[in-house]
């Protein structure tokens, strides 16, 4: 099975991240990189994302006219900080990877597990 893991954080974690020094961010990135290295056998693709204020959205407005806006289109309280596509035997194995992430990486403590179509 293939799953898409979304690494999410509440706004206060994003604020803490933005307030960190570059050295502190590099320490967090190192922990994230360590998790990625330890689970490389399951990873197909992974990447971090820039903060939400860098996002541009395109969506259909009234009458089908395209509307371009700053920021994410979806409104929510959590922020997506990165993703990984994994290939594992089943949801139980995906859950184990997500649990290891949340216990070892000091930011983005919510991991959403999305099954991929056609996988």
VOSE-593742 format. One line per field, with one value per residue (C-alpha): x negated, y, z; residue number from 0; residue in one letter. Coordinates in nm, 4 decimals, decimal comma. Example, Ala and Ser with C-alpha at 12.3 -4.5 7.8 and 13.67 -1.06 7.14 Angstrom:
<recs>
x <- [-1,2300  -1,3670]
y <- [-0,4500  -0,1060]
z <- [0,7800  0,7140]
num <- [0  1]
residuo <- [A  S]
</recs>
This chain:
<recs>
x <- [0,0000  -0,1114  -0,0277  -0,0901  -0,1996  -0,1309  -0,3365  -0,1174  -0,1496  0,0795  0,0181  -0,1757  -0,4327  -0,4686  -0,5215  -0,7849  -0,9557  -0,9626  -1,1054  -1,3936  -1,7442  -1,8841  -2,1028  -1,7972  -1,6105  -1,9084  -1,8982  -1,5295  -1,6001  -1,8724  -1,6206  -1,3816  -1,6628  -1,7534  -1,3944  -1,3981  -1,7308  -1,6106  -1,2976  -1,4472  -1,3365  -0,9715  -1,0087  -0,9280  -0,9284  -0,9582  -1,0051  -0,9498  -0,7270  -0,7748  -0,5474  -0,1836  -0,2465  -0,4462  -0,1545  0,0449  0,3817  0,5769  0,9447  1,2588  1,4613  1,8113  1,8952  1,5892  1,3451  1,0107  0,9166  0,5564  0,5069  0,2196  0,2107  0,3563  0,7113  0,8107  0,8713  0,7733  0,5914  0,3015  0,0181  -0,1310  -0,5087  -0,6085  -0,5115  -0,6375  -0,5050  -0,5611  -0,5100  -0,4295  -0,2409  0,0686  0,2140  0,0685  -0,2823  -0,2040  -0,0789  -0,4048  -0,6044  -0,3788  -0,4114  -0,7909  -0,7819  -0,5671  -0,7872  -1,1236  -1,0860  -1,0255  -0,7865  -0,4868  -0,3452  -0,0370  -0,0774  0,2158  0,2060  0,3769  0,4132  0,3161  0,5543  0,4481  0,2007]
y <- [0,0000  0,3547  0,6343  1,0061  1,1335  1,5005  1,6442  1,9043  2,1487  2,3897  2,7645  2,7996  2,5440  2,7365  3,0578  2,8820  2,7569  3,1058  3,2454  2,9936  3,0870  2,9264  2,7064  2,5817  2,5129  2,3166  2,1002  2,0235  1,9563  1,7127  1,5153  1,5117  1,3976  1,1245  0,9938  1,0029  0,8150  0,5501  0,4859  0,5278  0,1775  0,2908  0,6380  0,7044  1,0880  1,3430  1,7155  2,0052  2,2988  2,6714  2,8468  2,9220  3,2928  3,1885  2,9962  3,1196  2,9602  2,9493  2,8599  2,9126  3,2120  3,3202  3,2479  3,0269  3,3165  3,2211  3,3895  3,4061  3,4690  3,4770  3,2000  2,8512  2,8035  2,5589  2,7171  2,5264  2,5645  2,3355  2,4007  2,1416  2,1511  1,8633  1,5315  1,1852  0,9222  0,5800  0,2248  -0,0231  -0,3505  -0,1972  0,0812  -0,0729  -0,0308  0,3276  0,3965  0,2683  0,5083  0,8002  0,7180  0,7091  1,0523  1,2116  1,0723  1,1623  1,4919  1,7976  1,9775  1,8897  1,6462  1,5573  1,3145  1,2595  0,9299  0,9467  0,6314  0,6986  0,6140  0,3246  0,2023]
z <- [0,0000  -0,0683  0,1724  0,1826  0,5238  0,5977  0,8834  1,0531  1,3415  1,5237  1,4722  1,7979  1,6756  1,3498  1,5494  1,7608  1,4428  1,2920  1,6161  1,6244  1,5249  1,2125  1,4334  1,6261  1,3000  1,1711  1,4853  1,4230  1,0549  1,1623  1,3699  1,0743  0,8464  1,0930  1,0861  0,7045  0,6933  0,9389  0,7306  0,3829  0,2820  0,3018  0,1484  -0,2154  -0,2019  0,0756  0,1150  0,3498  0,2673  0,3132  0,5685  0,4731  0,4070  0,0963  -0,0594  -0,3609  -0,4420  -0,7679  -0,7569  -0,9609  -0,8519  -0,9468  -1,3092  -1,3480  -1,3366  -1,1880  -0,8650  -0,7427  -0,3705  -0,1255  0,1302  0,1396  0,0112  0,2818  0,6169  0,9245  1,2471  1,1602  0,9182  0,6822  0,7080  0,4861  0,3364  0,2591  0,0242  0,1749  0,0572  0,3341  0,3764  0,5370  0,7515  1,0675  0,9302  0,8225  1,1754  1,3226  1,1028  1,1983  1,5684  1,5383  1,3729  1,6420  1,9199  1,7647  1,5755  1,7963  1,5599  1,3417  1,5950  1,3933  1,1058  0,8706  0,6798  0,3413  0,1283  -0,2330  -0,5155  -0,7342  -0,4769]
num <- [0  1  2  3  4  5  6  7  8  9  10  11  12  13  14  15  16  17  18  19  20  21  22  23  24  25  26  27  28  29  30  31  32  33  34  35  36  37  38  39  40  41  42  43  44  45  46  47  48  49  50  51  52  53  54  55  56  57  58  59  60  61  62  63  64  65  66  67  68  69  70  71  72  73  74  75  76  77  78  79  80  81  82  83  84  85  86  87  88  89  90  91  92  93  94  95  96  97  98  99  100  101  102  103  104  105  106  107  108  109  110  111  112  113  114  115  116  117  118]
residuo <- [X  X  X  X  X  X  X  X  X  X  X  X  X  X  X  X  X  X  X  X  X  X  X  X  X  X  X  X  X  X  X  X  X  X  X  X  X  X  X  X  X  X  X  X  X  X  X  X  X  X  X  X  X  X  X  X  X  X  X  X  X  X  X  X  X  X  X  X  X  X  X  X  X  X  X  X  X  X  X  X  X  X  X  X  X  X  X  X  X  X  X  X  X  X  X  X  X  X  X  X  X  X  X  X  X  X  X  X  X  X  X  X  X  X  X  X  X  X  X]
</recs>
